[in-house]
Amino acid sequence: MDLKLKDKVALVLAASKGLGRASALALSAEGAKVAICSRNEDELKKTAAEIHKETGNPVIAITADVSDGEQVLSLIERTAETFGGIDILVNNGGGPPFDKFENFDDGAWQKAFELTLLGFSRTSRDVLPYMKKAGGGRIINIISGSVKSVLNNAVLSTAMRMGVVGMAKLMADELGPYQITVNNIAPGLILTDRVKEVLPKDVGHEQALKERAKTIPVGRIGKPEELGALVAFLASEQAAYISGTTIQIDGGSTRGIL
Ligand SMILES: NC(=O)c1ccc[n+]([C@@H]2O[C@H](COP(=O)([O-])OP(=O)(O)OC[C@H]3O[C@@H](n4cnc5c(N)ncnc54)[C@H](OP(=O)(O)O)[C@@H]3O)[C@@H](O)[C@H]2O)c1
C-alpha cells in the first residue's frame, strides 16, 4: 500500500533513539522529509545520518528540549523554513519518573506537566498555521498504555497522559474541519533503551526479556519498528478518517475491555 507520504514534511520530537527514532525512520522510509530533535546533539546527528543513509530521503537534526517553549518554537520555524511547511507532527518526549504518589513533590509534578502535557499542547498549537496552510495535517501523540490499564508507580505518566487524551479529543473536534487529524498511540512494552534500563538485573538479558513477556498475550516484548509502522499509517492519506482515538500497541496486554 502506498501511504502517499512522499515529500510530506514530518517533525518527530525526542527522536535520537527509541520510539521517536523508529517513527522518524518509518516516515522517512515512506518518502517523507523528516526533522528530528532531542537534547544530545551528537546522538541526534548520528541518528539523522543513519536514517538518511537507510532511506535516501532528507533528514535534518535540530537540537531541542521539548519542554522548553523557545527552543520548540525555533525548532518548528526551522523545520518549516528548511522543508517549506509541516504536514505531520509526532509528539514524543522522555517519560516522567516512576515512583509512589507520595514521593512526588510540586517540582516533580511541574516538570512532568511541562514535558508531557504543556509540551504536547504547545507544539500542536504552533504547527497549526502550517497544517492549515497545507490544507490538512496529522498530529500523533506517543503516550502510554497507562491511560488504559493501571501501571504501578506511573502516577505522573498516567495523570499527564490522561490530559493528553482529553486534549486530543477536543482538538480532533476543532481541527476536523481543517482536515487535521489528532490521535494518540498508547504503547505497552516496546524494547527501547528506556525499557532495557528497567529490566531485572539479577538474571541474564534474554531471561529478563522472557520474564517480562510472560503477561503479554503474544508472548514477547514489542519492537520499535512495529510502533513506527503504526505512526506511518496514522500519518497516511488512508488514515484521513481516523481522528480523536487512542490506539493501543501492546501485544494484547491491556486488561480493560473498552
Ligand atoms: N518503550 C516503551 O515500552 C514505552 C511504553 C509506554 C510509554 N513509553 C513512552 O514513550 C516515550 C518514548 O520512550 P522510549 O522508550 O522511546 O524512550 P528512550 O528509548 O529512552 O528514548 C527517549 C528519546 O527522547 C529524547 N528525549 C528525552 N527527553 C527529552 C527532552 N526533554 N527533549 C527532547 N528530547 C528528549 C531522548 O534523547 P535525549 O536524552 O538526548 O534528549 C531519546 O531520543 C516516553 O515518553 C515513554 O514514557 C514508552
The ligand as a MOL file (V3000), in Angstrom:
LIG
                    3D

  0  0  0     0  0            999 V3000
M  V30 BEGIN CTAB
M  V30 COUNTS 48 52 0 0 0
M  V30 BEGIN ATOM
M  V30 1 N 9.1840 1.9350 25.3470 0
M  V30 2 C 8.0550 1.6340 25.9420 0
M  V30 3 O 7.7490 0.4580 26.1800 0
M  V30 4 C 7.1060 2.7220 26.3610 0
M  V30 5 C 5.8880 2.3360 26.9310 0
M  V30 6 C 4.9890 3.3210 27.3060 0
M  V30 7 C 5.3010 4.6500 27.1220 0
M  V30 8 N 6.5110 4.9900 26.5710 0 CHG=1
M  V30 9 C 6.7910 6.4180 26.4270 0
M  V30 10 O 7.2470 6.7020 25.1190 0
M  V30 11 C 8.1750 7.7880 25.1590 0
M  V30 12 C 9.4630 7.3860 24.4490 0
M  V30 13 O 10.0080 6.2830 25.1540 0
M  V30 14 P 11.2720 5.4440 24.6090 0
M  V30 15 O 11.0790 4.0860 25.1620 0
M  V30 16 O 11.4370 5.6480 23.1480 0 CHG=-1
M  V30 17 O 12.4670 6.1700 25.3980 0
M  V30 18 P 14.0510 6.2020 25.0790 0
M  V30 19 O 14.4830 4.9930 24.3340 0
M  V30 20 O 14.6790 6.4970 26.3960 0
M  V30 21 O 14.2330 7.4570 24.1090 0
M  V30 22 C 13.8720 8.7240 24.5580 0
M  V30 23 C 14.2060 9.7550 23.4910 0
M  V30 24 O 13.6670 11.0040 23.9070 0
M  V30 25 C 14.6850 12.0000 23.9360 0
M  V30 26 N 14.3210 12.9300 24.9970 0
M  V30 27 C 14.1160 12.6550 26.3020 0
M  V30 28 N 13.7800 13.7700 26.9720 0
M  V30 29 C 13.7730 14.7850 26.0580 0
M  V30 30 C 13.5210 16.1760 26.1290 0
M  V30 31 N 13.2000 16.7670 27.2830 0
M  V30 32 N 13.6100 16.9010 24.9910 0
M  V30 33 C 13.9450 16.3410 23.8180 0
M  V30 34 N 14.1900 15.0170 23.6910 0
M  V30 35 C 14.1110 14.2520 24.8070 0
M  V30 36 C 15.9610 11.2100 24.1760 0
M  V30 37 O 17.1360 11.9080 23.7440 0
M  V30 38 P 17.9350 12.9430 24.7220 0
M  V30 39 O 18.0080 12.2650 26.0640 0
M  V30 40 O 19.2580 13.1470 24.0540 0
M  V30 41 O 17.1200 14.1940 24.7470 0
M  V30 42 C 15.6880 9.9930 23.2950 0
M  V30 43 O 15.9310 10.2930 21.9470 0
M  V30 44 C 8.3810 8.1140 26.6470 0
M  V30 45 O 7.5590 9.1930 26.9900 0
M  V30 46 C 7.9140 6.8720 27.3560 0
M  V30 47 O 7.4230 7.1280 28.6490 0
M  V30 48 C 7.4060 4.0740 26.1920 0
M  V30 END ATOM
M  V30 BEGIN BOND
M  V30 1 1 1 2
M  V30 2 2 2 3
M  V30 3 1 2 4
M  V30 4 1 4 5
M  V30 5 2 4 48
M  V30 6 2 5 6
M  V30 7 1 6 7
M  V30 8 2 7 8
M  V30 9 1 8 9
M  V30 10 1 8 48
M  V30 11 1 9 10
M  V30 12 1 9 46
M  V30 13 1 10 11
M  V30 14 1 11 12
M  V30 15 1 11 44
M  V30 16 1 12 13
M  V30 17 1 13 14
M  V30 18 2 14 15
M  V30 19 1 14 16
M  V30 20 1 14 17
M  V30 21 1 17 18
M  V30 22 2 18 19
M  V30 23 1 18 20
M  V30 24 1 18 21
M  V30 25 1 21 22
M  V30 26 1 22 23
M  V30 27 1 23 24
M  V30 28 1 23 42
M  V30 29 1 24 25
M  V30 30 1 25 26
M  V30 31 1 25 36
M  V30 32 1 26 27
M  V30 33 1 26 35
M  V30 34 2 27 28
M  V30 35 1 28 29
M  V30 36 1 29 30
M  V30 37 2 29 35
M  V30 38 1 30 31
M  V30 39 2 30 32
M  V30 40 1 32 33
M  V30 41 2 33 34
M  V30 42 1 34 35
M  V30 43 1 36 37
M  V30 44 1 36 42
M  V30 45 1 37 38
M  V30 46 2 38 39
M  V30 47 1 38 40
M  V30 48 1 38 41
M  V30 49 1 42 43
M  V30 50 1 44 45
M  V30 51 1 44 46
M  V30 52 1 46 47
M  V30 END BOND
M  V30 END CTAB
M  END
